[in-house]
Amino acid sequence: MNQGSLVSITAQQVLVMFLLILVGYLAVRAQVLGAEARRSFSTLLVNIVVPAMIVDSYLIPFDPDILANLVRTALVSTGALLIGLGIALLATRRMQSPDRPILRFAITFSNAGYMGFPLIQALFGAEGLLYASIFNTFFNILIWTAGIALLDPGAKGANPVRELVKKPALLAVALGLVLYLGRVPVPDLIAQPLSLLGGMNTPLSMLITGIIIATSDLKAVIRRGALWQTILLRMLAVPAAAVLLCLATGTGGMVGAV
């Protein structure tokens, strides 16, 4: 896939996602859905749909090149996340606002699940989801270590191992790796329901996002100057640094794009 095609497909998929977000937004405004639907939909997404999608993405023929890419993804993901943390700390080192911890957290951690997985699935299919799931694993490790420290520097922090084993998505990654590396055959009777459940990820994620927007006070949010600094750092500086890391390490192709 050349760069022009990637940009075009990405733009089209983002537009599709925004239309799905609009459906969720209008459903709340028209009182077809209530604000309480967000919690129920989120529980369904996090505990059933995303794990099913992840396991389904590992049900592909074993390929040594993909295995090598999984290792590379792990290394580059760790580097990119740590660079984002460094940018957050440097950019806010002189900030005196009581909001500094949450702004540091927002700069470091993106919406990698709700927006990331659907986009990766649309662009790169099952193999792309493999790499995205590896990124998400290290993303969660950093949240439950550095993320806790950012939000409450004086806290002892949660036990990261205990918290991580509670995450259905990470358990799905572990199961998927066992199936993939062990080359375990999965019958269609199991694989098909996994695929169908995983297919709910994009529409459900976007409906939830629409519900969030419809139930938020956007006017109060957009008036905050610190928000715009956070957005610029999160949406421009951190991705640019990640691109430079990929270039410096020779990480291209699908892994670099993911």
Buried (B, 14 or more C-beta within 10 A) or exposed (E): EEEEEEEEBBEEBBEBBBEBBBBBBEBBEEEEBEEEBBEEBBEBBBEBBBBBBBBBBBBBEEEEEBBEBBEBBBEBBBBBBBBBBEBBBEBBEEEEEEBBBBBBBBBBBBEBBBBBBBBBBBBBEBBBBBBBBBBBBBBBBBBBBBBBBBBEEEEEBBEBEEBBEEBBBBBBBBBBBEBBEEEEEBEEEEBEEBBEBBBBBBBBBBBBBBBBBBBEEEEEEEEEEBBEBBEEBBEEBBBEBBEEBBEEEEBEEBBBBB
